[in-house]
Amino acid sequence: MQMKALVVTGLAAALLAGCASDTPQPAQYSGFLGDYAKLRPAQSASGAKVMRWVAADFDPQRYAAVLVEKPQFYPSPQPSPQVSQQTLDEIASYLQLALQRELAGRLRIVTRAGPDTLVLRSAISAIHLSPEGLKAYEVVPIALVAAAASTAAGTRDLDSEIFVELEARDGGDSRVVAQVVRKGHGLPLENDQTQLRLEDIRPALDAWARDARNFKP
């Protein structure tokens, strides 16, 4: 029992240390992408810190269309009093629409993949609500490790963060051509009784979509 407690404590410490950085850390990877070994620190088009890999022969000019699959939550989340199922559904739907809206300026939006199609898959892997000024984090609704921070926070505002893992595949042969793991910042919540809404996370989703449009290998 003591050994189990030590393992959990160590894992929590690793996660909390990772949350302090703007660059996603290995402890925060969800498993959606499968292989993370090739990811390297990079910057998005807007200058955000990300972990990224791009195939050496990837040429965006080869593609005339893009299929944006509906983002999923990975692993499957459990709604909580602070994050409802409706909010989760709205976040996934909005991210898909935002990506389609931005990419439509560069590529034809399609619903079926073909040889000239880039297929964009994505998963929201975690939502973090962290008390302002504190270094302890509560992870909701997708728990990697839950650190009890809300009780110490009282009525302190909560910063909101959301993590995403994206993968681009060639529509002709399903070969993976690019992978990105990144996090974004939403609007602060008033306290740990405030329900998260789509509007709180929308700034991060819009930033991701704009960076997808302006992506350069």
N, C-alpha and C positions, 0 to 999 in steps of 0.2 A: 504494500500500500504506500509506504514511504517512497519507494522507487518510482511508482506511478506519479506521485505528487511532484517529484523532482523533474520528471520528464515533461509534465504539463507546464510546470513553472518555467523550464528552460525554453520550451516552444513558445510560450507567451512572451518571454523576454525577447526572443528573436523577432517575433512579429511586431512587437512594439518598437523595437529599434528600427525595423524597416519602415514603419509608418512615419517616422520622423523625417524621412527622406522624400523628395519629390520624385525620385526614380523608383519604380516598382522593384521590389526585392524578391529573390527566389522563394522566400517563405510565404509570399503572397500569390504565387502562381497556383492556378486552380486545377490544372490538368487538362483543360479544354484543348490546348494546342498539342498536347502529347509530348513533343520534344522541344525543350527550351534551351538545349545546349548551345545552339548557334546564335542566340540572342546577344546583342552587344549594346552598350549605352549609346544613345543617339539623341538627336533633337528632331521634333516635328517641324512642319513648315512654319508654325507660329513660334517656335523656340521652346516648346515644352519638352521636358526630359522624358524619354521613353526608352524601352528596351526593344530592339528591332533587329530583324534579319531580312535581307533581300537577296534573292537568287542572282548570281552573277550575270546570267543571261536575260534577266527580266527587262523587257522593253515595253513600257506603257503604250507606246505608239502602235503596237501590234493589235490593240484591242479597240473595237468600235462600239462595244456595248458592255453594260455591267448588270449583273444580277445581284441585288442586295437581299440576301436572305434575312428573314425576321430574326433579330437578336434574341438569344435565349439567356436564361440565367443558369450558370453552371458553378457548382452543383445546384440542383433544384432547391429553391429557398422555401422557408416556412414563413408565412406572413406573421407579423408581430403587432402588438398594440400601436407601435410607432410607425410601422411600415405595412400598409394594407395590401391585399392582393390586387385591388384596383390600381393602386399606385405602381406596383410592379408591372402590371400589364400596360399601363400608360407609358412608363419609361421605355419599355421594349418597343412599343409601337411608334413612339415619337422618334427614337433613335433611327429606326428603319426609314421613316419618312424624311428625317433630316439628312441622312446620307443620300437618299434618292434625290432630294431637292438640290443638294450641292453638286452631286456628281452629274446631274442632268446637263449642267453647263459644259461638260467635257465628253460625256458618253451617252449613248442611247440606253434608256432604262428598259430592261426586258424581264420577262417572267420565266424564261427557259434558256438554259445555257447552250451555247454553240461554240464552234472553233474560234470565233472572234470575240468571245465573251469573257470578261473577268468576273469571277464569282467571289463575292465578299461575304464571309461568314464572321460572326462576332458573338461573344458571350460576355455578359456582365457578371463578373466573378465575385464582387464584394461591394458593399456599401458600408462606409465607416462613419460613425458619428462620434466626434471627439470633443470633450469639453475645452473651451478656449483657455489657453494658458496652461493646460495640463499636458502631460506626456503619456497619459494612460488612455486607452482606446476601448470602446465597446464596438463590436463588429455585428452589424445587423443588415439584412436578415440572413446572410449567408455566412455561417460561422466558420472561420478558420480556427481561431481561439478567441473566446470571449473574456475580456478583462473587465472586472466590475469597476466601472468608472462613473456611472451615472449617479450612484448614491453619494459619491464624493463631490459631484459637480453641483448639486443643489439646483439653484435657478440659473447657473452659469450658461451662457449661450453655447450651443454645440456647432462646431464646424462640420460640414458634410463633405465627404469624399466618395467618389465612385470609381471602381476599377473596371477596365474592359480589356479583353484579349481579342484581337482581330487577325484574320487569316484571309489572304487572297489566293485563289486557285485559278489555274487555266481552265476555261470552260471546255476545251477540247479533250485534254487528257487527264484532267483533275490534279495536275501537278501543283504542289504548293510553291508559290513564287514570292510571297512576302508574309511576314508575321510581325505583329506589334503588340506589346503589352504597355499600357499606360494608365494613369489615373487622372482624374479631373476634380476640380473643386466646385461645389455648389454654394448656395446661399446658407448663411448660418441659421440654425433653428433657435427659437427663443429659450427653450429648456428641454429637459428629457421627457416632458409630457407633450411636447409639440409633435404632431404627426407630420412625417415627411410627405411632401407633395411633388408632383412632376415639376412644378414651377421652381422648386428649390434646386433641382438637379439640372434643369434645362440649360443653364449656361455652359456646363461641362459637355453636354450632348451636342450643342451647337458648335462648340470649339472642335470637338472630334470630327464632326461632319465637314467643317471648313478645312481642317488639316487633310482629310481624305481627298478632298477636291484638289488641293495644292500639293499633294504628295509627289516627291521626287526621289528616285532611287539613290 
